[in-house]
């Protein structure tokens, strides 16, 4: 189906109502709309279906009643718009349920169910509410319903349940109930209103479950307890009324707590027995209106013509008055916001009142504790039975009979458990202005002050959007708050609504949809045109960038034009759309124009190729072939030379330095990588890095931050050293590795105690791992890898750990060691070589050669820890290659495998760096050692 000229479409819903429930129902409707430009929007709405054309309403003069005393109610009948209707019959049905206290034939107290049913009739008035009174004949709870029928016999009903009437009993039947302990009965508190204003008189009806009784009433406001109010329930009565004034300090609510003590007949005793003790308690929360803290805010415009056009300057008037007495508010601060409804509709955003935050609903803070509910209530038969039970248990204990099975005498299961109360807790030729300012925020005035009349005016120049705007005025004083809103529509007689894409890629083709809208009652001949910059029409053989159409647009109709365009260069494409009426003597000329720009990105797919080599001869030939299917507008060939290959690693240093996050691993990796190539940084200045002095200050700050995160056992966590967390083994070893490099480079000072504690952690690494509750889920490969890394780091402190490395290898073997662990152990074993250790080194070397993947130029190792090691060890393939390259440089630096591993690592760089801080720091350490071995001779440039 399609909408009509006014953008409307109707669907008929046939509904016959629910006879048993003559009440309104809510219908939820969802609609999806596809516009002429093929854009789809969804909207939804909720609306009422009335059961009848009449409604009946009622109001109680008091929220409770008393037995045999008239209850006053007021009744009105209205139509669905709230207008009073005269001479309509109102049927009132009253049904009450309660209990009456009687004596049975055995002179025992019993409670008997009683019912009170009444039916009354009254005629409505179109002048005021009519009175309808009834007299309840029993005490208890009443359900009162009012019903009316419209002219077609359709029924509407309103009702009220649980209307309290004092003068009866609400207890359950107790004829057969046996009470072992004194129960805590419930006090019912009924207020004379649902919400109060400050200084209102609050009247409370206290319904007691027994009489006579002494009572205590306490008012609690967020822990501030009032002076207790003492009262009494007289004999043969079941209620009393208390009154007090409401304080403004009780906004938004307070709790009323009542407690009664007294006595009541024993339900299962003989008639001449003494009454048993009785207690009862109850509470209710009463609301106090926040109206005294509210402000009334009205928004309007000074302009008499309420038709708004783009770029028009308007004046927004804001009037602020007190919510209660409507008096003007002087010196109030007003924040004015005007926002495009199209933006707000995406999220359904509304500005909530802060009064609910500053005055939150208070919880009940009084908890009752009683000693009477610990008292046993026993009759003569119970006492004799208790004696027998105690005697039987005593004999069992003395003569060993029966074991320990079910002696019950403590009665512990009968004690009540106490819990804290929980908090309670949406004609002439016009010049056409080009619209280009489409800001969704038309106005943001954060602070304006009202004058003595409570008014303030703000001048606003509207943007160029044709849309609906929502105007918000948020007002605040020292203690009060208010907000108001209105809407305004910006439109033109003839409107252009383009629907461009958000961006274009170079070479893209786009079909621009432009909707033309005629909002006049005339049939118009229109001239429409497009001009483009850095874009051309797809239908043109040349780079034509302008096109025009003529179109007849019917009154209040819309039409869509499509312009197929393609890009010319990357950068920014600009478009101008214009529409104007043809010259006509019968009406004035008018039109619309829009200018917008789009980014044109470079190709989405780009490739970079790099080759590395040595310039050892006088002439070096490097063939270069341009790849197929490339765009000649993009790309370059760049050649850089350096006296050392280490200069090519500065991008990785920049990546570490500019990394935005600072967990312990990232700080340590930054220090490791930068310190490893510190001499290169001093020799080859990099424009992306700051001066050396600034760099030193940053790194010193990193060292101090690491020191603050050290645990008492010498370890480190990812972020903090809080008492509720534990040191992470890998992080601890990695920081120790970082400190070792800093100590050896001697560029920065490191606290001696920090280093000693870290070394102590490494020496006890196995026990530190065992102390972690979650380490039992780690594989042995992960555990041995951590221990191997710790031995490797200890070699950086010039400790001889070759024997420990040998024992670890003999303990684990190849099956339980990762390739990284083997690399770390190779370096540890090389610190003190002998025949036995040389044999182990040779065995490990052969094993590594069997697990390498080689090409004519590069080599790499592929390994994995499994799921647990992947996260614990922060593993990656490039890090493994770097660790093994460093290990091979210790045992066989002249191996061709070292050169291939170096080239393989260089080939994995992306924009001059590797993909993680872990990879960057370990690769830099390995390549630094490699190039120092390969470039030991000083170059001669003469």
N, C-alpha and C positions, 0 to 999 in steps of 0.2 A: 504494500500500500504506500501511497505517497501523501505528503502534506499539501494543504491548500495554499492559496496566495498569502495567507497570514502565517504560514509555517505551522499550521495546526492539522491534527488528524484525530478523529474520534473513534473510540471503540465502545460498543454498548455492552454493559455487564448486567445480566439478568440475575437478580438475587431475591429469593423468596423469604429470607429470614430464618431464624431458628425459634420455633414456637416456644420451646422450653426456656429459652434465655432471651427475653426481649430487651437486649442491650445492644449498643453499637459495636460493630466489629471493625477492625483495621485491615485494609487491603494493601498489600505490597506489590507494586507494579515496577517492572524493569523494561526499558525500551532501548534498542540499539538503532542508531540513526546513521545512515550512510549519505554523506553530502555529495554535491555535484562534482567535487574534486576527489571523490573516492575515499575521503577520510571518514573513518567511523568513530562515533562517540557513543558512549552509553550513559544513561541517566536513570534514576530511580525516584520513586515517590511513594509516600504512604498517605492514605486518605481514609476517612470514615464513611461507613454506610450506616445511616440512621435506621433504627427499627421502626420509627414512627415520626410523623411531622411534629409531634408534641413531646416535650420532656417534662418530668416532674422533679422538683427539688424540695428539700426540706432542711430545717435547721432546728436543733434542740436549744432551748434557752439554757439548760444545764446539761452537762455531759453524763449525769447520773440522776437517778430518781430514788424516791423512798416509798416504801409500801404504804398503800392507802392514802397517798398524797398525790395531787394532780401533777402530771408531767406535761409541760408546755412545749409545743412544737409549732413551727411556722412553715407553711406549704405554699409553693408557687408552681404554676404551669406556664411554660414558655414554648415558643416555636424553636426551630433549629438555630435561629439567629439571636435567641435570647430575649425576644419581645414577649411581654406578658400576655396571656390568653385568658379571656373571660368566660365564665360559666361552663367550665369543664368539670365533669365528675371525677373526683379523686377517691379511689378506694384505698383504705388503710387496713392492713391486716397485722395484728399484734399477737405474737405467740411468746409466752414466757415459760421458763422451766426453772424449778427450784426444789428445795427440800424443806420439810417442816419437821420439827423435833416433837416426838411423842413418846409416851410410855407404853410398853407392851403389857401383856397379861402377867408377865413375870416381874413387872415393875422395873424393867431394864429400858434404858434410853435407846431409841431407834430414830432413824431419819427416813422419812417417807417422801417419795417423789410426788410433786404437785405440778399442775399445768394451769396456765391462765391464757385463754384465747379470747380475743376481742376483734370485732370488725366495725369500722367506722367509715362514714362518708361525709365529704365536704365538697362545696363548689368553689372553684378558683375565681380569682378576681384579676382584672387587668390594671388595677390601681396599686395594689400592695399585696403582701403576703397575707394569707388567711390563717387564723389560729385553729389548731386542731389539738385538743387536749385529751388525755386519757389517764385513768387512775389504775395503776398496777395493783393487783390483789394479792400478789405473793412477792417475796424477795427472791432474787436470783438473776438470771440473765434473760434478756428479751431480744427477739428478732422482730424488727419493725419494717414492713415493706409498704411502699406507696406505688400505685399503678394508675395509668390513664390510658384511654384509647382515643385515637384521632378520628376524623370523620369517616375514614375507610375501615375502621375497626382494628387498626394495628396497635398493638400493645407496647407500652414503654413502662419500665419499672425502675425504681430506686429503692435501696434497702439499707438497713444498718443492723449489724450483728453485734452481739455481746454488749448490749446496753445494760449497765448495772443498775439494779434496784436493791437497795438495802432493806433489811428486815427479814431475811431468810438465812438459810445455811447452804454452803457450797461444798460441804464435805462429801466424800464418797460414802457409800454404804459401809457401815462399820459393825453391822450386827454380828458378823462371823469373824471379824478381824481380831487377831491377837497381837497385842503390843508388848514386845519384850523390852524396848527402850523408849524413852520419851521422844516422840517424833517432833520435828520442827515443822510446824504448820506454816501456811503461806498467808501473808497479809496482802490484800489487794488495795492498791492506791489508785483512785480515779480523780483526775484533774478536771476543773471546770472549763478548760480550753486546751487546744492542741499547741498553740504558740502564744507566747506572751510578749508584750512590749515592756521595756523598763518602766518601773513605777506602777505597773498593773497590780491588781490584787489577785493573788492566786489562792483559790479555795480547793482543798483536797478532801475527798471523802475517803476515810480509812475504814475498810471493811474487815472486821475481825472475825476469826474462826471460832472464838470462844469469848465468854464474858462471865464475870467482870475481868478487867485486865488493866494493868498499868502499861503505858506506852511511852516510847521515846522516838522523836522525829529529828533526824540529822540531815542537814543540807550540805552536800559535798560539791565543790567547784574546783576540779583539777587538784585535789589534795588539800584545798583550803576548806576546813570543816567549820560550820557555824556552831554557835552555842546550841546545845540540845534543847528541843521543845518538849516539855513533859505534858502528857495528856492521859485521860482515863476513859475506858469503855465501861459504862455503867452496866449494872446487872440487868439481865433480860433484854439488853440491846446489843446490836451487832455492828454498830458503826458510830463514827463521830466525824465532825467536820473541823478542819483547821484552816486558818487563813494567815497569809503573810504577804508582804510587798516584794515585788521583783526588783532586784538591783541590776544596774547596767553592767556591773562587773561580772555578771553571770552569762553574758553573751559568749557563745551561741547556745549553750545548754548547761544544765546542772542536774545533779542526781539527788533524788529524795529517798532517804532510807528510813524505814520504820521498823520498830521492834516492839513486841508485846510479851509480857510475862503475866501469868495468872494460873488458874486451875480450871479443870474441866472434869466432868464425871468419868469414872472408869467404865469403859464400854462393856466389859464382860464381868464386872463385879456385881455383887448383890446391891440392893438399893440403898442400904444404910451404910455403905462403905465410904471412906473418905475420898474426896476428889483427888485426882492425880495432878502433879504439876504440868504446866503447859507453856510452850514458847512458840512464837511465830515471828517471822521476819519477811520483809518484802521491800522492793525498791522499784523505782521507775525514773526514767530520764525525761526531763521537761525542756522544751526548746524555748529559747529567748531570741527574738527576731534581731537580725543584724541591720535593721532599717536605719538605726541612728548613725550607722557608719556608711550608709549609701548616699550617693549623689544622683540627682536626676539630670540627665544630659540630653539636650535637644540640638539637632543639627539641621541647618537649612542654608540656602544660598540667597544672596541679596538680589540676584537677577530675577526680574519678573518673568522673563521668557525662559522657560525651563527646557528649551531645546539647546543642546550643547554641541559644538563643532570642534574639530581638532585645532590645537594651538590657541584655543580661546582662553582668555584670562578671566577667572571667576573669583568670587569672594565667598568663602565658607564661614558662616556665622555659627558659633557654638554658645549655647546658653546653659548655665549651670545653676541649679537650685537644690535646696535641701530636699531629700526624699520624703521627709515627714511633713514639714509645714510649707514647702514650696518657696521658701524665702531665698533670694539670690545669694550666691556664694562669692565673696570677694577674695582676690589673691589666690585663686586655685590654679594649679599648673595643668595645662592642657597639651596633650600630645595628639597631633593630627596625622592620620595615615590614610592615603588613597591608593588602592591597589586594584589591579585588573582582576575582574572576577574569573577570567579564564585560568589564571594562575591559582587562585584560591580553590577553584573547583577540582583541581587535580588531587588535593589532599583533604578537602572539606574543612579547611582550617578555620577555627573560631578563636577569639580572644577570651580566655576564661577570666573570671573575676578572681583577684588575689585575696578577697575577703575570706574565702574558704581555706586559704593557706595561713593567713594571719590569725584567723579565728577558727581553728579546726575543731571538729567534734570531740568533746572530752570523754574520756572513758571513766568508768566507775572505779573508784580507788578505795572503797571500803569493803573489807572482807570480814565476814562474821565468824567468830569462834565461840562455841558454847560448851559448858560443862554439863548442863542438864541432859543432853542427849547421850551422856555416858551412864546415866542412872537406869538401873533395871526396874521394870514394873512387873511384880510377881504377885499372883494370887496364892491362896493357901495350897491348892493342888500343885502349883509350880514349885513352891518351897519344899514340899515333901518329896517331889521327884528329884529336885536338886540334891537333897540330902542323900537319897539312894544312889545317885550317880557318883557323888563324892566318896561315899562309903565303898562303892564297888571299885573305883580307881585306887583307893587306899589299899584295899585288900590285894588287888593285882600287883601293886608296887611292892607290897611286903612279901608276898608268897610267889612272885614271879609268874603269875598266871597271864597268859594271853599275849605277851610281847607288847610292843609299843603302838599298836594300831589305832585307833580312832578316838582316844579320849578327848573330849571336846571342851573341857571346862572353862577355857579362857574366853570364849565368846568373841574372839578377835575378828572373825569374819562378819560379825554383826556391826562392827564400828563403821560409821560413815567416813568416807574419804573426802577431805576438803581440798578444793581447787580454787585458785585465784580466778576472779571474774575476768573474762577476756575483754579486751578493748573493743568497743563498737567502732570497733573502729569505724556532661556533648555539646528678457528683452535685451539689456546691455551686456556686452562681452565681458566676462569676468576673467581675471588673472587666476590661473589655477595654481594653488600652492602645492608643492611637492611634499608629501608626507614621508619623513625619514626617521623621526624619533619615536620608536615603539617601546619605550621603557615601560615595564609593567607597573612600576611604582610612580604614580603621578605626583605624589606629595609625601614628604617625610619631614614634619616640623616637630622636633622632639620636645620643645618647651615654649609655651605661650602662657601669659598670665591674664586672668580675667579682671575686669574693672569692677567698680563698686556695684554695678547692676548685674554682675555675674556673667558678662558677655565678653567674647573675644572674636575678632575677625581675622582670617588668614587669606592672603591673596595667593592663588594657585594658577599657574599656566599649565593647561592640560597637554599631555603628549599628543602624538598624531594617530594613535590607535583608534579604530572604530570599534568600540566595545562597551561593556558595562563596567562601571567602577563601583567598588564598595568604599564608602567613607566611614572611617572609624575615628571617634574622638574619645580618648582615654584621659580621665581627669582624676587628680589626686590632691588632697591636702595632707596635713600632718597625720590625721586619723581617719580620713574618709576617702572613699573611692567610688567612681561611677564611670560608665561608658555608654556611648550612644552610637548609632550607625544609621546611615541612609545610603541610597544608591542613586547613581546618575548614569545616563546613557549618552554616549558621544556618537553622532551619526551625521551623514550627508545625504542630500537627495539622490545622488548617484554615487555608488561606492564600489571600490575595487578591493577585493580580498584575494591577494596572491597566496599560493601554497607552495613555497619553494622548499627544496631539500635543505638540510642543515649544512651540508658541505658537498664538494665535488672532488673527485680525484682526476688527475690529468688524463685526458682521453675519454672521460665519462660522457654519456649522453643522458640528458634529463628532459622530461616533458613537464614544463611548468604549467600548472593549472591556475587560471585566474578567473575568479567568480565576479561577474558584474551584477549589481543589484539596483533595480529601479524602485525607489521608495515613494515615487509620486503616483498620482492618479492619471498620468498622461502616458500615451504611447510615444516613445522617444526614439529618434534616429541618432545613434551614437557612433562616434569615431574612436576606435581603440588602437593604441600603438605600443610597440616595445622597442627600446633601445638597449643594446648590450655593449659592455666594455670587457675585453678579454674573454669573450664568448661569441659564438656565431650561430646563426640559424642552421639547423640540420638540413632544411629543404633547399638551401641556397647552394649554388655551384661555386660561388666565390665566398669570401669571408664577409658576407653581408651581415650587418649587425643591427639593422632596423627593419621593421615590418609593421603594416597597419591593416586594420579591418574596419568594415562598416557593418553595423548590426542594428536591427530594430528590436527594441526591448519593450514588451508589453507592460501595462501598469502593474506595479507591485509584483513583478516577476524577477526571476534570476536566470542567468545564462552563464555557461562556462566556456572559456577560450583556452586552447592548449598551444603552447609554443615549444616545439622541439629544438633544443640548443645543445651545443657541445663546446668544450673548452678550447682555448687557443694556447695559453701558457699557464704554468703554475703561478700561484700568487693569490690575487683577489679578483673575482669577477663581479662586476656591478651591473645592475639592471634597473631601468626606469620603465614603469608602466603608466600609461596615461589614458584617460577616457574623457570625452567632451561631447556635449550635445551639438548637433548640426545647427547652423544658423536658422532661426525661425522667428517670425515676427509675433507669434502668438504667446510666447513665453520667454522668460529670461534664459540666458545661456549659463550652464553650470557644468561642473565636471569634478574629476578627482585624479590625483597622481601619486604614485608610490615609488620610492627609491630604496633599494636594499642591496646588500653586498653579501657574497658567499666566499669562503676560503676555498681555493683550489690547491689541493695537496699534491706533492710529488708522488710518483708511482708507489703504490702500496708495497710492491715487491722490489727490493734492492739487494744487490749482492756485492760483497767486497772480496777481493782477492789480494793476497800478499805473498811475497817470497822473500826469503832471507838468505844471505850468503856472505862470503868473505871477499874483500877486494885485496887480494894478495899479489896479483899481477898488475902490470902497467895498464892493460886494457882488459875490460870484462864485457862480454856480449850477453845481453839478456833479451831474448826474443819476446815480443808482446803481440798478441793477437786479440783483436776486439771480438767479444762474444757475439753470437748471432742474436737477432731480434731485440737489439737494444735500442733505446731512445737516444738520439744524438744530442738532445737538449740537456741530458743529465750525465754526470760521471766525470772522473778525472783520473789522471795518472800522476802519482807523486813519488819522488825518489828522495830518500834521506840517507845520509852517511854519517858514521860516527866512528871515533877511534876505539870504541868498545861496544860490544853487543848489549851490555848492560843498560845502555841509554834507551833501548827499546822497551825497557821495563818500567819507565816512569809513569805510563798510563795506569799500570796496576797500583802504583803507589798513590796516585791521585784518587783512584777508586777507593782505596782503604781510607785515605784521609777524609774524603767527602762523604763517606757512608753515614747516613743520617741517624742510625740507632746506636745505642751504647750499652748493650748487655755485656757481661763479663767476657764472653767469647769474642765479641767484636772489638772491644777495647784491647784485649790481648793480641788479637790478630793484627790490629793496626800497628801496635808497638813492635811486634815481631817483624812485619814486613818492612816498615820504614827503617827500623834499626839495622836490619840486614843490609840495606842498600844506602846507608847513611852517607858513606864516602862518595857514592855516585851522585846523590842529591846535592852534595856540596860542590861537586865538580861541574855538573850539568844542571843549571837552573831551569826549572820548569815553570812556565807562565801560569799554569793552573794552580800552583801551590804558592802560599804566602812566603814572606821572608823567613830565613832560618830562625830568627829570634821569635817570631810569632809561632812558628812551628814548634819550637822548643817549649814555649809556654803551654801550648795545647797538649803536648805529650806529657809534660809534667803534671798537668791537671788530670790526665788519664791515669797516671801512676798513683796519684793520691786517691783517686776514686776507687781504684782497685784495692788499695790499702784499707779503705773504709769498709770494703765488702769481705774482708778476710775473717774466717771463723777462728775460734780459739784453738782448734786443732790444726790450724794452718791451711785448711782447705778453703775453697771458694764456691759460691753458688752462681746461678745465672744473673741474678739481680741484687740480692740482698743477703744479709747475714742474720736475719731474725731468728729468735730462739725457737720458733715453731717450724723452722725449716732445717735442712741438712746440706752439708757441703756435697757438691757433685764431683765424683772422681775425675771425670774427663776435664771439667772446667778447672779443677785444682791442678791437674798435671799441666794443662795448657798454660795457665798463668805462671806456673813455675818455669816452664820453657821460656816464656816471655821475659821473666826476671833474669834468667841465666844469660840471655842474649844481651840485655841491657847492662848487666854487670860486666860482661866481657868487652863490650864496646866502650864503656867508660865515658859515655856522653852525658848520662844523667845519673844523679845520685839516688840510690835505693836504700830504704831503711833496712839496717842489718837484721833486726828482729823479724821483720817481714820475710826476709829471705831464709832465715834459720827455721822459722815455723813452717814455711813452705817445703823446705828440704826434709824436715821431720815427717811431714805428711807423706812425702814420696817414699821414705824409708819404711813406713808402716802402711803402704798402700793396700796390701791384701787384707789386713785387719780392718782398715777403714771401709773397704768394700763390703766385708762381711757384716759390719754394724748396720748397714742400710737394710731396712725391712723389705724393700722391693728388689734388692739385688738377687734374691733367690730365684727370680724369674729370668735372670740373664743367662745366656748360654756361656759355656766354658770358653768358647772362642772370644767372646766379648771380654770376659774377666782377664784372660791371659793377654789380650791386646792392651788393656789398660796397664797391666803390670809391665809389659814390654815398653810401652811409651814412657812409663816412670823411670825404667832403667836407662833409656835413651837420654832423657832429660838430665839424669844424674851425671852422665858423661859430659854434658855441657858445663857442669860445675867441676869438671876435671876429677871426678871420683872414679876409682877403678872398680867397675861392677862386672868385669868379664866372668868371674866365677859364678856370680848370681845369674847372669844371662845363660851360662852353660847349664846350670841346674834347672832353670825354667824351661829351656828347650828339651832337656831330657825328660822332664816331667810332662810336657804337653805333646811333643811331636808335631809333625806337619798337619795332622788332622784337626788339631785344636788351636792352630795359629793361623791368623790371616796373613796375607802377603804384606800388609803394613807392619804387622808385628814382626815378621821375619826381617824386614828392612831395619826396624829399630834394634832388633837383637844383633844383626850384623855389625852395626856401629858400636854397640855395647861390647861385643866380643873382640873387636879390633883394638880395644884400649889396653889389652895385655895379652898379646899373642904368644902361644906356645904350640907344640906339635899337636896336642889334643884339640886345642881351640882352632888351629888352622885346618884340621880335618873337618870339624863341624862347619867352619866357614865355607869350605869347598863343597860340602854336601848341600848346604843351603843355596849356594851359588848355582849349582847344577839344577836344583829344584826350581829356582826362579827362571832359569833359561828355558825350562820345559813348560813354563806357564806364561810366556810372553808371545804376543802377536806382533810379527815383524813384517814390514814392507821394505822395498828398496831404499826408502827415505826415512821412515818413521817406525816407532815401536811403542806399544802400550800394553799394560797389564789390565786384566778384567777380574774383579773380585767383588765379593759381597759378604756382609756379616749376617744377613737375615734381618728380620723385622726389629728385634731388640737392639742389635748392634748398629743398625742404620740410624736410629735415633740417639742412642747413647754415645756413639763414637763420631757422629756427624760425618759419616763416610761419603766419599765421592771417588770416582775413578781417577780423575786428574790428581787428586791429593795422593792417591796410592802411587801413581807414576812418579810424582815429585819425591816422595819419601824413599822409594826404591832407587831413584837416580842418585840421591844423596848417599845412600848406602853403597852403591856400586862405585862411587867416586872415592870411597874410603878403601875398598878392597881391590878394585881394578879400574883405575881412572883412565887408562888408555883404551878400554874396550869400545868397539864401535857401537855397542848397545847403548852406551852413555850418550853418544851423539844422536842416535836415533830417538832416544827418549826425550832429549832436549828439543829436537825438531817437532816431535809429536806434541809436546806441551805448548810450544809456540803456535802450532797450528790450531789449538783449541781456544785461542784468545778471541774475544768478541769486543770490538772497539778498544783494543789494547789491553784488556784485562780479562780475568777469568770470572766465573759466574758467582762465586761466593767468597766471603772473607776467609774461610778456611782454605780454599784452593789458592787464593792470592798469596797468603802468607807462606804456605809450605812450598809453593812453586818458586816464589822469590828467594827463599832460603836455598833451595836446590840449585837454581840457575845462577845465583851469586857464587856458590862454590864451584859450579861447572866453569863459568867464565873466568874465574880467578886462576883455575888450573890451565885452561886453554889459552888465556891471554896474559901469561906471566911475563912475557917480554914487552918492554916499553916500546910503543910504536914510534917510527921515525918518519916525519912528514917532510923532510928535506929532500 
